[in-house]
């Protein structure tokens, strides 16, 4: 299997996990779901990390033959910023995930609520930005 296939399969499977996870998170934010299951949160986080790591590794394999060319493209750097945001946000979510499994959203402090919402927004922007650049500009 080549790097492009691994990259696209990883993206597709991770996107499905993210869509379902975001749906559950939105239900939690809206109060439709009081608490998220610890098992769900742990497994979805692991699956997204696995997908992200596979995409980073396969992405390295994709750009190595064109390394010098890619380093001259501004869109490459923009995509790397999106990827960096995703890595940092995934780390932050790992530290915040206990909130949604222990307390309903409306009982969280305004700072905790804002942190979870900002994390969700950053995740969406990071994934969409990286995917759009990958599909249309690189």
Backbone as JSON, one array per atom type, in Angstrom:
{
  "sequence": "XXXXXXXXXXXXXXXXXXXXXXXXXXXXXXXXXXXXXXXXXXXXXXXXXXXXXXXXXXXXXXXXXXXXXXXXXXXXXXXXXXXXXXXXXXXXXXXXXXXXXXXXXXXXXXXXXXXXXXXXXXXXXXXXXXXXXXXXXX",
  "N": [[0.85, -1.17, 0.0], [0.56, 2.21, -0.83], [1.78, 5.5, 0.28], [-0.09, 7.53, -0.19], [-2.55, 6.19, -0.29], [-2.69, 5.13, 2.31], [-2.75, 7.55, 3.71], [-5.2, 8.68, 2.8], [-7.07, 6.71, 3.57], [-6.69, 6.74, 6.33], [-7.46, 9.38, 6.87], [-10.16, 9.27, 6.08], [-11.31, 7.32, 7.84], [-10.7, 8.48, 10.31], [-12.09, 10.86, 10.07], [-14.73, 9.94, 10.16], [-14.86, 9.03, 12.82], [-14.41, 11.47, 14.11], [-16.64, 12.98, 13.26], [-18.74, 11.55, 14.49], [-17.94, 11.79, 17.17], [-17.95, 14.59, 17.46], [-20.67, 15.03, 17.12], [-21.69, 13.76, 19.42], [-20.43, 15.36, 21.32], [-21.65, 17.83, 20.78], [-24.24, 17.23, 21.52], [-23.82, 16.94, 24.25], [-22.97, 19.58, 24.89], [-25.34, 20.94, 24.38], [-26.94, 19.96, 26.34], [-28.47, 17.75, 25.91], [-27.4, 15.3, 26.33], [-26.4, 14.2, 29.39], [-23.93, 13.3, 30.53], [-20.89, 12.15, 29.05], [-19.91, 8.91, 28.07], [-17.22, 7.34, 29.73], [-15.71, 5.31, 28.53], [-16.35, 5.71, 25.8], [-15.26, 8.3, 25.38], [-12.54, 7.88, 25.93], [-11.84, 5.87, 24.02], [-12.56, 7.11, 21.58], [-10.84, 9.28, 21.61], [-8.36, 7.96, 21.51], [-8.58, 6.72, 19.0], [-8.71, 8.94, 17.28], [-6.2, 10.09, 17.79], [-4.59, 8.01, 16.84], [-5.29, 8.02, 14.11], [-4.44, 10.61, 13.45], [-1.67, 10.42, 13.89], [-1.02, 8.4, 12.02], [-1.65, 9.82, 9.69], [0.2, 11.91, 9.81], [2.63, 10.48, 9.63], [2.29, 9.13, 7.15], [2.0, 11.39, 5.59], [4.53, 12.5, 5.76], [5.91, 10.57, 4.3], [4.72, 11.06, 1.84], [5.62, 13.64, 1.14], [8.39, 13.52, 1.13], [9.74, 12.78, -1.37], [9.45, 15.16, -2.72], [10.51, 17.15, -1.19], [12.2, 19.55, -1.25], [10.8, 21.13, -3.04], [8.28, 21.38, -1.74], [9.01, 22.84, 0.52], [9.17, 25.36, -0.49], [6.64, 26.21, -0.89], [4.08, 28.26, 0.25], [1.53, 27.35, 1.05], [2.04, 24.82, 2.05], [3.24, 25.36, 4.5], [1.12, 26.61, 5.79], [-0.64, 24.47, 5.99], [0.86, 22.86, 7.71], [0.75, 24.39, 10.01], [-1.97, 24.1, 10.65], [-1.92, 21.34, 11.2], [-0.21, 21.32, 13.4], [-1.8, 22.74, 15.21], [-3.83, 20.85, 15.5], [-2.44, 18.73, 16.74], [-1.6, 19.94, 19.14], [-4.11, 20.64, 20.19], [-5.29, 18.12, 20.43], [-3.75, 17.06, 22.45], [-4.5, 18.85, 24.5], [-7.25, 18.27, 24.68], [-7.07, 15.7, 25.65], [-6.33, 16.23, 28.25], [-8.58, 17.5, 29.15], [-10.75, 15.87, 28.87], [-11.96, 14.49, 30.96], [-13.84, 16.19, 32.09], [-16.3, 16.12, 30.66], [-17.16, 13.62, 31.28], [-17.73, 13.54, 33.91], [-19.21, 15.71, 34.86], [-22.22, 17.5, 34.1], [-22.55, 19.72, 31.27], [-23.75, 22.25, 31.77], [-23.18, 22.61, 34.45], [-20.55, 23.16, 34.62], [-17.88, 25.5, 35.14], [-17.89, 28.86, 33.77], [-15.38, 29.32, 32.53], [-14.45, 26.69, 32.12], [-16.44, 25.74, 30.39], [-16.04, 27.48, 28.21], [-13.43, 26.75, 27.5], [-13.79, 24.09, 26.6], [-15.5, 24.53, 24.43], [-13.94, 26.23, 22.78], [-11.86, 24.44, 22.24], [-13.24, 22.51, 20.76], [-13.99, 24.07, 18.52], [-11.44, 24.8, 17.52], [-10.54, 22.27, 16.82], [-12.33, 21.59, 14.73], [-11.72, 23.63, 12.85], [-9.0, 23.1, 12.42], [-9.01, 20.44, 11.32], [-10.67, 20.78, 9.04], [-9.31, 22.83, 7.68], [-6.75, 21.66, 7.18], [-7.54, 19.48, 5.6], [-8.83, 20.73, 3.38], [-6.71, 22.22, 2.27], [-4.99, 20.08, 1.68], [-6.49, 18.6, -0.23], [-7.07, 20.46, -2.28], [-4.95, 22.24, -2.75], [-2.38, 21.17, -2.45]],
  "CA": [[0.0, 0.0, 0.0], [1.39, 3.42, -0.92], [1.53, 6.53, 1.31], [-1.33, 8.27, -0.48], [-3.68, 5.34, 0.11], [-2.7, 5.12, 3.78], [-3.16, 8.89, 4.13], [-6.63, 8.87, 2.53], [-7.85, 5.8, 4.42], [-6.6, 7.27, 7.7], [-8.3, 10.57, 6.91], [-11.57, 8.87, 5.99], [-11.73, 6.67, 9.08], [-10.62, 9.46, 11.4], [-13.19, 11.81, 9.87], [-15.94, 9.31, 10.67], [-14.78, 9.07, 14.28], [-14.56, 12.86, 14.52], [-18.04, 13.37, 13.06], [-19.55, 10.96, 15.56], [-17.51, 12.39, 18.43], [-18.47, 15.96, 17.49], [-22.12, 14.93, 17.33], [-21.89, 13.47, 20.84], [-20.02, 16.55, 22.05], [-22.69, 18.84, 20.61], [-25.36, 16.81, 22.38], [-23.39, 17.26, 25.6], [-23.01, 21.04, 25.03], [-26.74, 21.37, 24.37], [-27.64, 19.4, 27.5], [-29.27, 16.59, 25.5], [-26.71, 14.19, 26.98], [-25.88, 14.74, 30.64], [-22.52, 12.95, 30.62], [-20.38, 11.24, 28.02], [-19.34, 7.67, 28.59], [-15.75, 7.36, 29.83], [-15.17, 4.41, 27.51], [-16.49, 6.4, 24.51], [-14.31, 9.41, 25.32], [-11.18, 7.32, 25.87], [-11.62, 5.2, 22.73], [-12.6, 8.06, 20.46], [-9.59, 10.05, 21.67], [-7.29, 7.09, 21.01], [-8.75, 6.52, 17.55], [-8.34, 10.18, 16.59], [-4.74, 10.19, 17.89], [-4.02, 7.02, 15.93], [-5.47, 8.54, 12.76], [-3.57, 11.77, 13.27], [-0.29, 9.92, 13.78], [-0.89, 7.75, 10.7], [-1.64, 10.84, 8.64], [1.48, 12.61, 9.87], [3.67, 9.59, 9.1], [2.1, 8.93, 5.7], [2.25, 12.68, 4.97], [5.99, 12.61, 5.62], [6.25, 9.72, 3.16], [4.24, 11.71, 0.61], [6.37, 14.84, 0.76], [9.84, 13.31, 1.05], [10.3, 12.87, -2.72], [9.32, 16.54, -3.21], [10.82, 17.95, -0.01], [12.7, 20.88, -1.57], [9.71, 21.87, -3.68], [7.27, 21.68, -0.72], [9.52, 23.89, 1.41], [9.03, 26.65, -1.15], [5.22, 26.49, -1.02], [3.45, 28.82, 1.45], [0.39, 26.53, 1.49], [2.58, 23.72, 2.84], [3.43, 25.87, 5.86], [-0.21, 26.82, 6.37], [-1.16, 23.15, 6.38], [1.62, 22.41, 8.88], [0.19, 25.12, 11.16], [-3.21, 23.39, 10.99], [-1.55, 20.06, 11.82], [0.32, 21.64, 14.72], [-2.97, 23.07, 16.03], [-4.5, 19.58, 15.81], [-1.64, 17.98, 17.72], [-1.69, 20.63, 20.43], [-5.48, 20.54, 20.66], [-5.52, 16.74, 20.85], [-3.13, 16.96, 23.77], [-5.35, 19.59, 25.44], [-8.48, 17.51, 24.87], [-6.72, 14.58, 26.53], [-6.32, 16.73, 29.62], [-9.9, 18.04, 29.48], [-11.83, 14.92, 28.57], [-12.65, 14.03, 32.17], [-14.95, 17.09, 32.42], [-17.55, 15.68, 30.03], [-17.56, 12.32, 31.81], [-17.99, 13.65, 35.35], [-20.16, 16.78, 35.21], [-22.97, 18.05, 32.97], [-21.98, 20.93, 30.71], [-24.29, 23.44, 32.42], [-22.64, 22.75, 35.81], [-19.15, 23.56, 34.52], [-17.65, 26.94, 35.27], [-17.82, 29.5, 32.45], [-14.06, 29.09, 31.93], [-14.4, 25.3, 31.64], [-17.3, 25.67, 29.21], [-15.37, 28.18, 27.12], [-12.28, 25.95, 27.08], [-14.27, 22.97, 25.81], [-16.04, 25.04, 23.16], [-12.8, 26.67, 21.97], [-11.17, 23.24, 21.8], [-14.05, 21.94, 19.68], [-13.89, 24.94, 17.35], [-10.09, 24.63, 16.99], [-10.49, 20.96, 16.17], [-13.03, 21.69, 13.45], [-10.95, 24.48, 11.95], [-7.77, 22.39, 12.08], [-9.28, 19.33, 10.41], [-11.17, 21.28, 7.76], [-8.23, 23.57, 7.01], [-5.74, 20.72, 6.67], [-8.14, 18.68, 4.52], [-9.05, 21.58, 2.2], [-5.41, 22.49, 1.64], [-4.49, 18.83, 1.11], [-7.24, 18.19, -1.41], [-7.19, 21.45, -3.34], [-3.8, 23.09, -2.98], [-1.1, 20.46, -2.44]],
  "C": [[0.9, 1.24, 0.0], [0.96, 4.46, 0.13], [0.22, 7.27, 1.08], [-2.55, 7.48, -0.04], [-3.8, 5.31, 1.64], [-3.22, 6.47, 4.3], [-4.67, 9.07, 3.96], [-7.51, 7.95, 3.37], [-7.84, 6.3, 5.86], [-7.49, 8.49, 7.85], [-9.78, 10.19, 6.93], [-12.07, 8.26, 7.3], [-11.72, 7.64, 10.26], [-11.75, 10.47, 11.28], [-14.5, 11.23, 10.38], [-15.98, 9.34, 12.2], [-15.02, 10.49, 14.77], [-16.01, 13.33, 14.36], [-18.93, 12.81, 14.17], [-19.22, 11.59, 16.91], [-18.03, 13.83, 18.55], [-19.98, 15.98, 17.7], [-22.41, 14.69, 18.82], [-21.51, 14.68, 21.7], [-21.06, 17.66, 21.96], [-23.91, 18.5, 21.46], [-25.05, 17.13, 23.84], [-23.47, 18.78, 25.84], [-24.44, 21.55, 25.14], [-27.53, 20.85, 25.55], [-28.52, 18.22, 27.15], [-28.71, 15.3, 26.09], [-26.06, 14.76, 28.23], [-24.37, 14.53, 30.76], [-22.14, 12.06, 29.45], [-19.77, 10.03, 28.7], [-17.81, 7.76, 28.61], [-15.12, 6.48, 28.75], [-15.22, 5.05, 26.13], [-15.43, 7.48, 24.36], [-12.88, 8.89, 25.17], [-10.92, 6.7, 24.5], [-11.65, 6.16, 21.55], [-11.33, 8.9, 20.43], [-8.42, 9.23, 21.13], [-7.37, 6.89, 19.5], [-8.35, 7.77, 16.77], [-6.82, 10.36, 16.64], [-4.07, 9.23, 16.91], [-4.12, 7.51, 14.48], [-4.56, 9.72, 12.47], [-2.12, 11.35, 13.09], [-0.07, 9.24, 12.43], [-0.85, 8.77, 9.57], [-0.34, 11.63, 8.64], [2.58, 11.75, 9.25], [3.52, 9.37, 7.6], [2.32, 10.25, 4.95], [3.75, 12.93, 4.78], [6.45, 11.78, 4.42], [5.83, 10.34, 1.84], [5.13, 12.87, 0.19], [7.87, 14.61, 0.61], [10.4, 13.39, -0.38], [10.29, 14.31, -3.28], [9.69, 17.55, -2.12], [11.24, 19.38, -0.35], [11.61, 21.74, -2.21], [8.67, 22.3, -2.63], [7.72, 22.8, 0.21], [9.42, 25.28, 0.81], [7.56, 27.07, -1.29], [4.63, 27.05, 0.28], [2.28, 27.97, 1.96], [0.84, 25.33, 2.31], [2.72, 24.16, 4.3], [2.09, 26.13, 6.56], [-0.79, 25.49, 6.82], [-0.43, 22.63, 7.62], [1.17, 23.14, 10.15], [-1.11, 24.46, 11.6], [-2.9, 22.07, 11.7], [-1.01, 20.29, 13.22], [-0.82, 21.99, 15.68], [-3.7, 21.78, 16.43], [-3.74, 18.78, 16.85], [-1.76, 18.63, 19.09], [-3.09, 20.52, 21.03], [-5.81, 19.12, 21.12], [-4.91, 16.49, 22.23], [-4.0, 17.65, 24.82], [-6.64, 18.82, 25.72], [-8.23, 16.31, 25.79], [-6.72, 15.0, 27.98], [-7.69, 17.22, 30.09], [-11.02, 17.01, 29.44], [-12.59, 14.45, 29.8], [-13.86, 14.91, 32.5], [-16.28, 16.56, 31.9], [-18.02, 14.33, 30.55], [-17.96, 12.39, 33.28], [-19.05, 14.68, 35.72], [-20.91, 17.24, 33.96], [-22.41, 19.4, 32.55], [-22.46, 22.18, 31.46], [-23.77, 23.64, 33.84], [-21.15, 23.13, 35.79], [-19.04, 25.07, 34.7], [-17.63, 27.56, 33.87], [-16.47, 29.31, 31.76], [-13.93, 27.68, 31.39], [-15.25, 25.14, 30.4], [-16.6, 26.3, 28.01], [-14.19, 27.36, 26.6], [-12.71, 24.78, 26.21], [-14.79, 23.43, 24.44], [-14.9, 25.49, 22.24], [-12.03, 25.47, 21.42], [-11.92, 22.58, 20.64], [-13.96, 22.74, 18.4], [-12.5, 24.8, 16.7], [-9.94, 23.3, 16.26], [-11.14, 21.01, 14.79], [-12.25, 22.49, 12.43], [-9.67, 23.76, 11.49], [-7.99, 21.28, 11.07], [-9.75, 19.82, 9.05], [-10.08, 22.02, 6.99], [-7.2, 22.65, 6.4], [-6.3, 19.91, 5.49], [-8.33, 19.5, 3.25], [-7.72, 21.86, 1.5], [-4.87, 21.23, 0.98], [-5.18, 18.42, -0.18], [-7.13, 19.17, -2.57], [-5.92, 22.23, -3.66], [-2.46, 22.38, -2.98], [-1.16, 19.21, -3.29]]
}
